[in-house]
C-alpha cells in the first residue's frame, strides 16, 4: 500500500506528519530562544549591579547645606561636564553624588539651577 514512501501516504496523514515536525522544531527553537533571553537578562543584571548605586542621602545633603550656610560659604559655579539644559540636581545623581550635593546647595542658595 505504501510502496513509494511518504508520497503515497494519504493527504491528511501527510499533513499531520508535517505539522507535527514543524511544531516540534518550533518548540525546540522557542526553548533555545528562552535560554538565550535568560542568559542576556543575567548579563544585563550583572552589568547594572556592578555600577555604584548613588542614593540621594537627603539627611547628609541637608547637613552639608546647613553647615555651608552657617559658614557663609557661597556655592561655586558648576565645573563639571555632566550638566545639560533642562536638568535638575537629581539628573546629576546618576553621574556623581558630590555634583548632586553641590547642585542642591547651589539651588538652595540662589533659588535656581546652574
JOTA-V613976 format. One record per residue. RES is the residue in one small letter. OMEGA is omega in whole degrees, -180 to 180 (NA if undefined). Layout:
BEGIN
res->[RES | RES]
omega->[OMEGA | OMEGA]
END
This chain:
BEGIN
res->[x | x | x | x | x | x | x | x | x | x | x | x | x | x | x | x | x | x | x | x | x | x | x | x | x | x | x | x | x | x | x | x | x | x | x | x | x | x | x | x | x | x | x | x | x | x | x | x | x | x | x | x | x | x | x | x | x | x | x | x | x | x | x | x | x | x | x | x | x | x | x | x | x | x | x | x | x | x | x | x | x | x | x | x | x | x | x | x | x | x | x | x | x | x | x | x | x | x | x | x | x | x | x | x | x | x | x | x | x | x | x | x | x | x]
omega->[-179 | -176 | -172 | 178 | -175 | -175 | -180 | 176 | 175 | -175 | -180 | 179 | 178 | 179 | 179 | 179 | 179 | 179 | 180 | 179 | -180 | 179 | -179 | 177 | -179 | 178 | 178 | 179 | 179 | 179 | 178 | 180 | 178 | 178 | 180 | 178 | 179 | 179 | 180 | 179 | 178 | 177 | 179 | 178 | 180 | 179 | -180 | -177 | 180 | -180 | -179 | 177 | -177 | 179 | -177 | -177 | -174 | -180 | -179 | 179 | 180 | 178 | 178 | -179 | -180 | -179 | 180 | 177 | 178 | 179 | -179 | -179 | 176 | 178 | 180 | 172 | -177 | -178 | -174 | -179 | -173 | -176 | 178 | 175 | -180 | 179 | 166 | -179 | -179 | 178 | 179 | -177 | -180 | -178 | -171 | -178 | -179 | 177 | 177 | -180 | -179 | 177 | 178 | 178 | 179 | -179 | 179 | -176 | -175 | -180 | 179 | 176 | -177 | NA]
END
